[in-house]
Amino acid sequence: MTATSPAAQPDSAAASGIAPAVPITRPGDALAALMAGNRRFVTGRPEHGHEVAAAAATSGGQQPHAVVLGCIDSRVPLEAIFDQSFGSICVVRSGGEVVDRAVLGSIGFAVSALGVPLIMVLGHARCGAVAATVEAVRTGQRPDGDVGYLVDEITPAVLAVGPDDPDAAEKAMRAHVTRTVRRLRDMPGVAQAVAAGRVDVVGAVYDLDTGWVEQLS
């Protein structure tokens, strides 16, 4: 039997109903697997569902090829929009994909213990956390409590694009994703893996209307 080449791994993984038997270890292959899954999702040809058989097949161990940091927004189910099955991706979610110690620890664990080769930060259109931050900066009224922490973390992106810009929310969302990517690239452990070519960190944006994921440069 002919061995599967590394370049063909994303396709072979997508053809299976469960996580790939041969792990995807290269950042480019992992990104290709996610984007191919998004194409299947958008075109109405998903290959992976949430069947108990798929869950049982991966119960003995996991070989995820990416960790995706996304927003808590209920309209952005990460496994669905990337058409990924059980054991394929680690999902970390927070309001406005804001980073705190728990998020950093979760991503660090995915890289060091699970060996994922790709970290993706995924923002989305019409993000409520970003819109609330734009409003807070414009009015000078910071929300109380822990919601204020989300606003504090997103505020630098809003200030960078200008809160009075008509498209401030959209531009700030993209700026926040880019800023978060830079922060994760500098994480202890991640920075060394990126320098060695074992891990990549990318930013992307999800379109609520079309379902497409756009990779940011």
C-alpha positions, 0 to 999 in steps of 0.5 A: 500500500502506498504511503500517504504523503504529508501534502495529501494529509488534509484531503485524506483527513477530510475524507474520513468521518473521524479525526485523521489516523495520521496526524497533520503536523505542518502548519500549512497543511493544518491551515489548508484543512481548515479552509477546505472545511470552510469551503465544504461548509459554505457550499453545502457539502459538509462531511462531518457531523456530530454522530456518537460513533465519531465521538466514540472513535476518538475517545481513546486519544486525540490528535488535533491539528489546530487550536482556534480562538474565537468569540462566544457568539452563538452564530459562530460554531467553530467545528461547524464552519470549518467542517471538523469532526471530533478530535480535529481542533481544540476550541477556545472561546471568549467574548471578542476572542479576548485573551486572559491567563486561562486562554493563554494556558489553554493555547499553551497546553494545545501547543506543548502537550497536544502538538498542534501546529496551527493557532488561529484567531477568528474574529467575526462581523458585527461582534457585540464585544467590539461594538460595545467597546467602540461605544464605551470609547466614544462616550467615555462610559466603561461597563462595570465588572468583568465586562469592563475587562473585555472592553479594556482589552479591545480598546487599543484596537478601537483607538488605533482605528479611531472610534469616530470612524464610520466603520470603526467596529469592523476595522477595530475587529480586524485590528484586534484579531491582528493584535491578538495574533502578535501577542500569541506569537510572542508567548513563551513556548509558542515563539520558539515553535514559530521560529522553528517552523513547527507552529504558525499563528494566523488571523481570520474573520468569519462573515455571518452572512455568507459563512466564508472565512477570510484569512488576514495577511 
